[in-house]
């Protein structure tokens, strides 16, 4: 059965640009979340919230789907190099880990997803060995991607209802209300409200809510611990090392035949 020329053209375009286009889309989505996610805390415009929500849902799907396409593709050095970058994307930006409190409760599901995506990415990389000229920067990006994805899962874990009390009290500043608030803190709060004016009280409340938002929906609880800073430093060193080694490997004298995308 002959296919219409339009269908053949679309199929040919998809075969050439499917992974390339999805990687670019994933990068755009991550950039959008990085820049716009903090606006949800400051502004309540419906179009902003909806845009962030749709982008948040799209981010994981695009990266996961792209890794799935790589499993079926002919693996080249540069394609294997891009695979761990998608782990970085799955780790998400620091400005948003969860969109709602319910997202934090699914940390076990995200942990299983972490193991599955790491396994898929490693499989893609192994397909390019032993002739992969970019094995060193690929390995460094893989380490950084695993750390970034693990940070996000750790943030889910710490912000879940059963483990929220494990957050360092310096993070939440004893600002929570309800059953988690200490009676002494409650008395201090009442005295503060009596002594200060309404404007100062509202400013203090805004600060409290901002800190609580960051503790529940960003990676702040992860970075506040010393181990979090150590792993972030390792991740950054891996990224810079990958950039440096990639620049040295792809010198002007390098043959680009093995570095074609696919």
C-alpha positions as CSV (number, residue, x, y, z in Angstrom):
1,X,0.0,0.0,0.0
2,X,1.5,3.3,-1.1
3,X,1.6,6.1,1.4
4,X,0.7,9.7,0.5
5,X,3.8,11.9,-0.2
6,X,2.9,14.0,2.8
7,X,3.0,11.0,5.2
8,X,6.3,9.9,3.8
9,X,7.7,13.4,4.2
10,X,6.5,13.6,7.8
11,X,7.9,10.2,8.6
12,X,11.3,11.0,7.1
13,X,11.4,14.3,9.1
14,X,10.4,12.5,12.3
15,X,13.1,9.8,11.7
16,X,15.8,12.5,11.3
17,X,14.7,15.0,14.0
18,X,12.8,12.9,16.6
19,X,15.6,12.7,19.2
20,X,17.2,16.0,18.2
21,X,13.9,17.8,18.5
22,X,12.9,16.2,21.8
23,X,16.2,17.0,23.4
24,X,15.8,20.7,22.3
25,X,12.2,20.6,23.7
26,X,13.4,19.1,27.0
27,X,16.1,21.8,27.3
28,X,13.4,24.5,26.6
29,X,11.1,23.1,29.2
30,X,13.8,23.0,31.8
31,X,14.8,26.6,31.1
32,X,11.1,27.7,31.4
33,X,10.7,25.9,34.7
34,X,14.0,27.4,36.0
35,X,12.9,30.9,35.2
36,X,9.2,30.9,35.7
37,X,8.6,28.4,38.6
38,X,9.4,31.0,41.3
39,X,6.6,33.2,39.9
40,X,4.0,30.8,41.3
41,X,5.1,31.8,44.8
42,X,4.9,35.5,44.1
43,X,1.9,35.8,41.7
44,X,-1.4,34.0,41.6
45,X,-2.3,34.6,37.9
46,X,-4.2,31.6,36.6
47,X,-2.3,31.6,33.3
48,X,1.1,31.5,35.1
49,X,0.0,28.6,37.3
50,X,-1.5,26.7,34.4
51,X,1.6,27.2,32.2
52,X,3.9,26.0,35.0
53,X,1.6,23.0,35.7
54,X,1.6,21.9,32.0
55,X,5.3,22.4,31.7
56,X,6.0,20.5,34.9
57,X,4.0,17.5,33.6
58,X,5.6,17.8,30.1
59,X,9.2,17.8,31.5
60,X,9.4,14.3,32.8
61,X,7.4,12.9,29.8
62,X,9.7,14.4,27.2
63,X,12.9,13.2,28.9
64,X,11.6,9.7,29.6
65,X,10.2,9.4,26.0
66,X,13.5,10.5,24.5
67,X,15.5,8.0,26.5
68,X,13.1,5.3,25.2
69,X,13.7,6.4,21.6
70,X,17.5,6.2,22.2
71,X,17.1,2.6,23.3
72,X,15.8,1.8,19.8
73,X,18.2,4.0,17.8
74,X,21.6,3.4,16.3
75,X,23.9,4.6,19.0
76,X,26.7,7.0,18.1
77,X,29.3,8.6,20.3
78,X,27.4,11.9,20.4
79,X,24.0,10.2,21.0
80,X,25.4,8.3,24.0
81,X,26.9,11.6,25.2
82,X,23.4,13.2,25.2
83,X,21.7,10.4,27.0
84,X,23.0,11.3,30.6
85,X,22.0,14.9,29.9
86,X,18.4,13.7,30.0
87,X,19.0,12.4,33.6
88,X,20.0,16.0,34.4
89,X,16.7,17.1,33.0
90,X,14.8,14.5,35.0
91,X,16.5,15.8,38.1
92,X,14.6,19.0,37.4
93,X,15.5,22.6,38.3
94,X,16.2,23.6,41.8
95,X,13.3,26.1,41.8
96,X,10.6,23.3,41.7
97,X,10.5,19.7,42.6
98,X,6.8,19.2,43.2
99,X,3.8,21.1,42.0
100,X,1.5,20.0,44.8
101,X,1.8,18.3,48.2
102,X,0.5,15.1,46.7
103,X,3.5,14.9,44.4
104,X,5.8,14.5,47.4
105,X,3.9,11.4,48.6
106,X,4.9,9.5,45.5
107,X,8.6,9.5,46.4
108,X,8.8,5.7,46.2
109,X,7.5,5.8,42.6
110,X,10.1,8.4,41.7
111,X,12.8,6.2,43.3
112,X,11.8,3.3,41.1
113,X,11.8,5.7,38.1
114,X,15.3,6.8,39.1
115,X,16.6,3.3,39.0
116,X,14.8,2.5,35.7
117,X,16.1,5.6,34.0
118,X,19.6,5.1,35.2
119,X,19.5,1.6,33.9
120,X,18.2,2.7,30.5
121,X,20.8,5.5,30.2
122,X,23.7,3.1,31.2
123,X,22.4,0.6,28.6
124,X,22.5,3.3,25.9
125,X,26.1,4.3,26.9
126,X,27.2,0.6,26.9
127,X,25.9,0.3,23.3
128,X,28.5,2.8,22.2
129,X,31.5,1.0,23.8
130,X,34.3,0.2,23.4
131,X,34.9,2.7,20.5
132,X,33.3,5.7,22.1
133,X,35.7,8.6,21.9
134,X,33.5,10.6,24.2
135,X,33.5,8.0,27.0
136,X,35.1,10.4,29.6
137,X,32.7,13.4,29.3
138,X,29.8,10.9,29.0
139,X,30.8,9.2,32.2
140,X,31.2,12.6,34.0
141,X,27.8,13.8,32.8
142,X,26.3,10.5,33.9
143,X,27.6,11.0,37.5
144,X,26.2,14.5,37.5
145,X,22.8,13.3,36.2
146,X,22.5,10.6,38.8
147,X,23.3,13.1,41.6
148,X,20.8,15.6,40.2
149,X,18.0,13.0,39.9
150,X,18.8,11.6,43.4
151,X,18.6,15.2,44.8
152,X,15.1,15.5,43.5
153,X,14.0,12.2,44.9
154,X,15.5,13.1,48.3
155,X,13.5,16.4,48.2
156,X,10.3,14.4,47.6
157,X,11.2,12.2,50.5
158,X,11.9,15.0,52.9
159,X,8.7,16.9,52.0
160,X,6.4,13.9,52.2
161,X,4.0,13.9,55.1
162,X,5.6,11.0,57.0
163,X,9.1,12.5,56.8
164,X,8.5,16.2,57.0
165,X,9.5,16.3,60.7
166,X,13.0,15.1,59.7
167,X,13.6,18.5,58.1
168,X,16.2,20.5,60.1
169,X,14.2,22.9,62.3
170,X,16.5,25.7,61.1
171,X,15.0,25.2,57.7
172,X,11.4,25.6,58.8
173,X,12.3,28.0,61.5
174,X,9.6,26.7,63.8
175,X,7.1,28.5,61.6
176,X,4.6,25.8,61.1
177,X,1.2,26.1,62.7
178,X,-1.0,23.3,64.0
179,X,0.2,20.1,65.7
180,X,3.9,20.6,64.6
181,X,4.2,23.9,66.4
182,X,5.8,24.0,69.9
183,X,3.7,25.7,72.6
184,X,6.6,28.0,73.5
185,X,6.8,29.1,69.9
186,X,3.1,29.8,69.8
187,X,3.4,32.1,72.9
188,X,6.3,34.0,71.3
189,X,4.3,34.4,68.2
190,X,1.4,35.9,70.1
191,X,3.7,38.4,71.9
192,X,5.2,39.3,68.6
193,X,1.8,40.1,67.1
194,X,0.8,42.2,70.1
195,X,4.0,44.3,70.0
196,X,4.3,44.9,66.3
197,X,2.0,46.6,63.9
198,X,-0.1,44.8,61.3
199,X,2.2,45.6,58.4
200,X,5.2,44.1,60.1
201,X,3.2,41.0,61.1
202,X,2.2,40.6,57.5
203,X,5.7,40.9,56.3
204,X,6.8,38.3,58.8
205,X,4.0,36.0,57.7
206,X,5.0,36.4,54.0
207,X,8.6,35.4,55.0
208,X,7.3,32.3,56.9
209,X,5.1,31.2,54.0
210,X,8.0,31.7,51.5
211,X,10.3,29.5,53.6
212,X,7.6,26.9,54.0
213,X,7.0,26.9,50.2
214,X,10.7,26.4,49.6
215,X,10.8,23.5,52.1
216,X,7.9,21.7,50.5
217,X,8.4,22.4,46.7
218,X,12.1,23.1,46.1
219,X,15.4,21.4,46.8
220,X,16.2,23.7,49.7
221,X,16.0,20.9,52.3
222,X,18.5,18.9,50.3
223,X,21.0,21.7,50.0
224,X,20.7,22.8,53.6
225,X,22.6,19.7,54.7
226,X,26.3,19.4,54.4
227,X,26.1,16.2,52.4
228,X,23.8,18.1,49.9
229,X,26.5,20.7,49.3
230,X,29.2,18.0,48.9
231,X,27.2,16.2,46.2
232,X,26.3,19.4,44.5
233,X,30.0,20.3,44.4
234,X,30.8,16.9,42.9
235,X,28.1,17.4,40.4
236,X,29.4,20.8,39.3
237,X,33.0,19.5,39.1
238,X,31.7,16.7,36.8
239,X,29.9,19.1,34.5
240,X,33.0,21.4,34.2
241,X,35.2,18.3,33.7
242,X,32.9,17.0,31.0
243,X,33.0,20.4,29.3
244,X,36.8,20.6,29.4
245,X,37.3,17.0,28.2
246,X,34.8,17.4,25.4
247,X,36.6,20.5,24.2
248,X,39.9,18.7,24.2
249,X,38.5,15.6,22.5
250,X,36.7,17.5,19.8
251,X,39.7,19.6,18.7
252,X,40.0,20.9,15.1
253,X,42.1,17.9,14.2
254,X,39.4,15.4,15.4
255,X,37.6,13.2,12.8
256,X,33.9,14.0,13.1
257,X,32.6,10.8,11.5
258,X,32.2,9.0,14.8
259,X,30.7,12.1,16.4
260,X,27.7,12.3,14.1
261,X,24.3,12.3,15.9
262,X,23.0,9.1,14.4
